[in-house]
Structure formats: structure tokens, C-alpha cells
């Protein structure tokens, strides 16, 4: 699970082009939105696409997304439970 959390952090920083944020700066339990990492609704849409592209995991609706995007820890658990196979190389 540690490797998955690290992959998610690297993907978020790289693909969302977060300035002045390094993967190691992201707390596993901190919120991804608002006062946490500071992502917004456009980032959420991109994140849904990235999760599907890299892990083959679909986020079906807004409620599921809210739960999955609470934190890196929540996202890793969400992906781990729904993933069928090995994550693609990011």
C-alpha cells in the first residue's frame, strides 16, 4: 500500500502540475481539497481521468469521488479495493 500511496502522490504532483509541491510533502491523511492540498473541482475531474487511465478504476459518481478523494490514504484504499491487476507504469 505504501508503494500505491507514493505512486498516487507522484501522479498528482506531476499530472496536475502542482507548483512548489513535492510528493513527499503530501500528508497521507490530509485533505486533497480546500485547506489540505488545495485542489479544486477542475483538478477533481482530471483526477478521475488519471485514476481510470493509470489504474483502470472508474469513479462512478460524485458521492464515490468525495469518499475516494478525502485523502491520499482514502484514494489508495479506494484504488486497491477496485483495481484488477497491476497498476500501469506512471
C-alpha positions in Angstrom: 0.0 0.0 0.0 3.0 2.3 0.6 4.0 2.0 -3.0 0.5 2.8 -4.2 0.3 5.9 -2.0 3.7 7.0 -3.4 2.5 6.4 -7.0 -0.6 8.4 -6.3 1.3 11.3 -4.9 3.8 11.4 -7.8 0.9 11.2 -10.3 -0.9 14.1 -8.6 2.1 16.4 -8.5 3.3 15.6 -12.0 0.0 15.3 -13.9 -1.8 18.2 -12.1 1.3 20.2 -12.5 1.3 21.3 -8.9 3.9 24.1 -8.4 6.1 24.1 -5.3 4.7 20.7 -4.1 6.8 17.6 -3.9 5.3 14.1 -3.4 7.0 13.8 0.0 5.3 17.0 1.1 1.8 15.4 0.9 0.5 14.0 4.1 -1.3 10.7 3.6 -4.2 11.8 5.8 -4.5 15.4 4.8 -7.5 16.6 2.6 -6.8 16.7 -1.1 -9.1 19.7 -1.4 -9.6 23.1 0.2 -7.3 23.6 3.3 -5.3 20.4 2.6 -3.5 20.1 -0.7 -5.8 22.8 -2.2 -7.1 21.0 -5.2 -10.3 22.4 -6.9 -13.2 21.0 -8.9 -11.3 21.0 -12.2 -8.5 19.1 -10.5 -11.1 16.5 -9.4 -12.2 16.0 -13.0 -8.6 15.5 -14.1 -8.0 13.2 -11.2 -11.0 11.0 -12.1 -9.5 10.6 -15.6 -6.0 9.9 -14.3 -7.2 7.2 -11.9 -9.0 5.5 -14.8 -6.1 5.9 -17.2 -3.3 4.7 -14.8 -5.2 2.1 -12.7 -8.3 1.1 -14.7 -10.5 2.2 -11.8 -13.7 4.1 -12.5 -15.2 6.6 -10.1 -18.9 6.2 -10.8 -20.4 9.3 -9.3 -19.8 12.4 -7.1 -20.5 10.6 -3.8 -18.0 7.9 -4.7 -15.5 10.6 -5.7 -16.0 12.6 -2.5 -15.2 9.5 -0.5 -12.2 8.5 -2.6 -10.7 12.0 -2.7 -10.8 12.6 1.0 -7.0 12.0 1.3 -4.2 10.0 -0.3 -4.9 7.2 2.2 -8.6 7.1 1.2 -7.7 7.2 -2.5 -5.1 4.4 -2.1 -7.7 2.2 -0.3 -10.3 3.0 -3.0 -8.0 2.1 -5.8 -6.7 -1.0 -4.0 -10.2 -2.4 -3.5 -11.3 -1.8 -7.1 -8.2 -2.5 -9.0 -8.0 -5.6 -11.2 -4.3 -6.2 -11.8 -1.1 -4.4 -11.5 -1.0 -0.6 -11.9 0.4 0.7 -15.1 3.8 2.4 -15.0 3.2 6.1 -14.2 
